[in-house]
Amino acid sequence: MIVLKLGGSVITEKDRPETLDGEALERAADAIAAAIDGGLEDLVVVHGGGSFGHYNASEHGVSTTEGTRDATAVLDIHGAMKTLNQFVLGRLLERDVQAVPVHPFSAAARDSEGELDLPTGQVETMLAEGFVPVLHGDVIAHAGAGATVVSGDELVADLARTLEADRVGLCSTVPGVLDGDDAVIDRIDEFDAVAAVLGASDATDVTGGMAGKVRTLLALEAEASIFGLEALESFLEGENPGTTID
């Protein structure tokens, strides 16, 4: 069982509102299709918001902690993410990957403490029936706060725990977590060791940047990898490219 995240900054032009990086998405879809053709089973895909979700969330002042009770804001963010999700599904379906959508807005919620509740029965059934579930960052109902953002990284972590994933992969725009000299850090097993070199995203990002990704992955039982698009195929083949986090 693999949970794979396609970073929003990978598949969109993150500094241009609602702009797809079509070439990068094609490459990602090619790698996924090749892996499935090669026998890979039980794959769950999650994609980030990139210039679709992050832009709209930022415009409305909504984040993982700052909520809204404005239905127009919710629909703007969710609608942008559904559009991006359709692009992802379309590229996968063109390659005969049996990809189907799971929209967190209709499935997940946060309690008053901000804890995520994501039922996964539908995802497990989809996997058992041969589908590839494709989730995405989204807005979700949040008790006491209206609606807040749920990031792709949060979804990956929750799915990995609930589904007892064997491996987790985050496909990013960088070849791994970089140190102060821009060299890839091979392995991370504690946050404090790399805290000084982790910063926020260069573009609009309401979900925490690289530091948030590393913190999230360190909390998982499953081994995780952060790697660039060029290494996606090797990750799906069972290798550990980029930075391993355990």
Solvent accessible surface area in square Angstrom, and as a share of the most:
residue,aa,sasa,rsa
1,M,45,0.20
2,I,10,0.05
3,V,0,0.00
4,L,0,0.00
5,K,11,0.05
6,L,1,0.01
7,G,9,0.09
8,G,7,0.07
9,S,39,0.25
10,V,7,0.04
11,I,0,0.00
12,T,3,0.02
13,E,63,0.28
14,K,32,0.14
15,D,116,0.60
16,R,142,0.52
17,P,73,0.46
18,E,84,0.38
19,T,33,0.19
20,L,36,0.18
21,D,38,0.20
22,G,26,0.25
23,E,133,0.60
24,A,11,0.08
25,L,2,0.01
26,E,58,0.26
27,R,117,0.43
28,A,0,0.00
29,A,1,0.01
30,D,74,0.39
31,A,10,0.08
32,I,0,0.00
33,A,10,0.08
34,A,49,0.38
35,A,13,0.10
36,I,49,0.25
37,D,121,0.63
38,G,71,0.68
39,G,53,0.51
40,L,37,0.19
41,E,134,0.60
42,D,66,0.34
43,L,4,0.02
44,V,0,0.00
45,V,0,0.00
46,V,0,0.00
47,H,0,0.00
48,G,5,0.05
49,G,7,0.07
50,G,0,0.00
51,S,2,0.01
52,F,6,0.02
53,G,6,0.05
54,H,19,0.08
55,Y,79,0.30
56,N,16,0.08
57,A,1,0.01
58,S,53,0.34
59,E,116,0.52
60,H,69,0.31
61,G,51,0.49
62,V,1,0.01
63,S,22,0.14
64,T,35,0.20
65,T,104,0.61
66,E,108,0.49
67,G,32,0.31
68,T,20,0.11
69,R,182,0.67
70,D,72,0.37
71,A,69,0.54
72,T,82,0.48
73,A,1,0.01
74,V,15,0.08
75,L,113,0.56
76,D,58,0.30
77,I,3,0.01
78,H,20,0.09
79,G,31,0.30
80,A,7,0.05
81,M,2,0.01
82,K,85,0.36
83,T,63,0.37
84,L,0,0.00
85,N,0,0.00
86,Q,108,0.48
87,F,73,0.30
88,V,0,0.00
89,L,8,0.04
90,G,26,0.25
91,R,47,0.17
92,L,2,0.01
93,L,90,0.45
94,E,121,0.54
95,R,54,0.20
96,D,118,0.61
97,V,3,0.01
98,Q,98,0.43
99,A,5,0.04
100,V,35,0.20
101,P,53,0.33
102,V,8,0.05
103,H,45,0.20
104,P,0,0.00
105,F,75,0.31
106,S,100,0.65
107,A,30,0.23
108,A,9,0.07
109,A,39,0.30
110,R,15,0.05
111,D,66,0.34
112,S,83,0.54
113,E,145,0.65
114,G,23,0.22
115,E,114,0.51
116,L,35,0.17
117,D,90,0.47
118,L,11,0.05
119,P,72,0.45
120,T,7,0.04
121,G,44,0.43
122,Q,60,0.27
123,V,1,0.01
124,E,88,0.40
125,T,82,0.48
126,M,43,0.19
127,L,20,0.10
128,A,84,0.65
129,E,120,0.54
130,G,53,0.51
131,F,83,0.34
132,V,12,0.07
133,P,0,0.00
134,V,0,0.00
135,L,1,0.00
136,H,0,0.00
137,G,7,0.06
138,D,3,0.01
139,V,0,0.00
140,I,0,0.00
141,A,55,0.43
142,H,20,0.09
143,A,53,0.41
144,G,72,0.69
145,A,23,0.18
146,G,25,0.24
147,A,6,0.04
148,T,0,0.00
149,V,10,0.06
150,V,0,0.00
151,S,8,0.05
152,G,5,0.05
153,D,12,0.06
154,E,46,0.21
155,L,0,0.00
156,V,1,0.00
157,A,3,0.02
158,D,22,0.11
159,L,0,0.00
160,A,5,0.04
161,R,126,0.46
162,T,71,0.42
163,L,23,0.11
164,E,141,0.63
165,A,10,0.08
166,D,95,0.49
167,R,44,0.16
168,V,0,0.00
169,G,0,0.00
170,L,5,0.03
171,C,2,0.01
172,S,13,0.09
173,T,87,0.51
174,V,43,0.25
175,P,64,0.40
176,G,0,0.00
177,V,0,0.00
178,L,47,0.23
179,D,49,0.25
180,G,66,0.63
181,D,128,0.66
182,D,109,0.57
183,A,50,0.39
184,V,53,0.30
185,I,33,0.17
186,D,113,0.58
187,R,126,0.46
188,I,3,0.02
189,D,99,0.52
190,E,97,0.43
191,F,31,0.13
192,D,122,0.63
193,A,75,0.58
194,V,12,0.07
195,A,42,0.33
196,A,106,0.82
197,V,62,0.36
198,L,23,0.11
199,G,45,0.44
200,A,92,0.71
201,S,43,0.28
202,D,157,0.81
203,A,31,0.24
204,T,65,0.38
205,D,38,0.20
206,V,32,0.18
207,T,34,0.20
208,G,45,0.43
209,G,6,0.06
210,M,34,0.15
211,A,25,0.20
212,G,23,0.22
213,K,37,0.16
214,V,0,0.00
215,R,141,0.52
216,T,34,0.20
217,L,2,0.01
218,L,40,0.20
219,A,72,0.56
220,L,14,0.07
221,E,177,0.80
222,A,14,0.11
223,E,61,0.27
224,A,1,0.01
225,S,2,0.01
226,I,0,0.00
227,F,0,0.00
228,G,1,0.01
229,L,25,0.12
230,E,119,0.54
231,A,17,0.13
232,L,0,0.00
233,E,85,0.38
234,S,26,0.17
235,F,1,0.01
236,L,9,0.05
237,E,117,0.53
238,G,46,0.44
239,E,98,0.44
240,N,78,0.40
241,P,22,0.14
242,G,25,0.24
243,T,0,0.00
244,T,7,0.04
245,I,0,0.00
246,D,69,0.36
